[in-house]
Amino acid sequence: MKQATIQLETLTCPSCMLKIEGAVKSLDGIDVDSINVAFNSSRLKVNFDEDKISVEDIEAAIDKVGYEVKKSRVKTL
């Protein structure tokens, strides 16, 4: 299991948080209980199974719903 911390460029409202959470929750390999979108810091933290999904896949899902990723950091748990 790995944890991604993704800095978001365009997080502007609580509704944005819900859209991003929904997009990430729909992905296979995501620990849905670990999803944490922090509005104040425009940051998403999520645990994922690296055998099923990559951080690039998570970034692509965020991009698909209209939000930009500024940078990502991944660490092994």
C-alpha positions as CSV (number, residue, x, y, z in Angstrom):
1,M,0.0,0.0,0.0
2,K,1.2,3.5,-0.8
3,Q,0.0,6.9,0.2
4,A,-0.2,9.8,-2.3
5,T,-0.2,13.4,-1.3
6,I,-1.5,15.5,-4.2
7,Q,-1.3,19.2,-4.3
8,L,-4.3,20.6,-6.2
9,E,-4.1,23.8,-8.3
10,T,-7.7,24.7,-8.7
11,L,-9.6,23.8,-5.5
12,T,-11.9,26.7,-4.9
13,C,-14.9,25.5,-3.0
14,P,-16.4,22.7,-0.9
15,S,-18.3,21.4,-4.0
16,C,-14.9,20.9,-5.6
17,M,-13.8,18.7,-2.8
18,L,-16.9,16.5,-3.3
19,K,-16.2,16.1,-7.0
20,I,-12.6,15.1,-6.5
21,E,-13.6,12.7,-3.7
22,G,-16.2,11.1,-6.0
23,A,-13.7,10.8,-8.8
24,V,-11.1,9.2,-6.7
25,K,-13.5,6.9,-4.9
26,S,-14.7,5.4,-8.2
27,L,-11.2,4.1,-9.0
28,D,-10.3,0.5,-8.4
29,G,-7.4,0.0,-5.9
30,I,-8.3,3.1,-3.7
31,D,-8.7,2.7,0.0
32,V,-11.9,4.8,0.1
33,D,-11.7,5.3,3.9
34,S,-8.3,7.0,3.5
35,I,-9.5,9.8,1.2
36,N,-8.9,13.2,2.7
37,V,-9.3,16.3,0.7
38,A,-8.2,19.4,2.7
39,F,-9.9,22.5,1.4
40,N,-7.6,24.9,3.3
41,S,-4.4,23.5,1.9
42,S,-5.8,22.3,-1.5
43,R,-4.4,18.9,-0.8
44,L,-5.6,15.3,-1.3
45,K,-4.2,12.4,0.7
46,V,-5.2,8.9,-0.3
47,N,-3.9,5.3,0.2
48,F,-3.8,3.1,-2.9
49,D,-2.8,-0.4,-4.0
50,E,0.1,0.1,-6.4
51,D,-0.6,-3.3,-8.0
52,K,-4.0,-2.0,-9.2
53,I,-3.5,1.7,-9.8
54,S,-0.8,4.3,-10.1
55,V,-0.6,7.9,-8.9
56,E,-0.8,8.9,-12.6
57,D,-4.2,7.2,-12.8
58,I,-5.4,9.2,-9.8
59,E,-4.1,12.4,-11.3
60,A,-5.9,11.6,-14.6
61,A,-9.2,11.0,-12.7
62,I,-8.8,14.4,-11.0
63,D,-8.0,16.1,-14.4
64,K,-11.0,14.4,-16.0
65,V,-13.4,16.1,-13.6
66,G,-11.8,19.5,-14.3
67,Y,-9.1,20.1,-11.6
68,E,-5.4,20.5,-12.0
69,V,-2.7,18.7,-10.1
70,K,0.2,20.9,-9.1
71,K,2.5,18.2,-7.8
72,S,2.3,14.7,-6.2
73,R,4.4,12.9,-3.6
74,V,4.1,9.2,-3.0
75,K,5.4,7.2,0.0
76,T,5.2,3.5,0.9
77,L,3.2,2.8,4.1
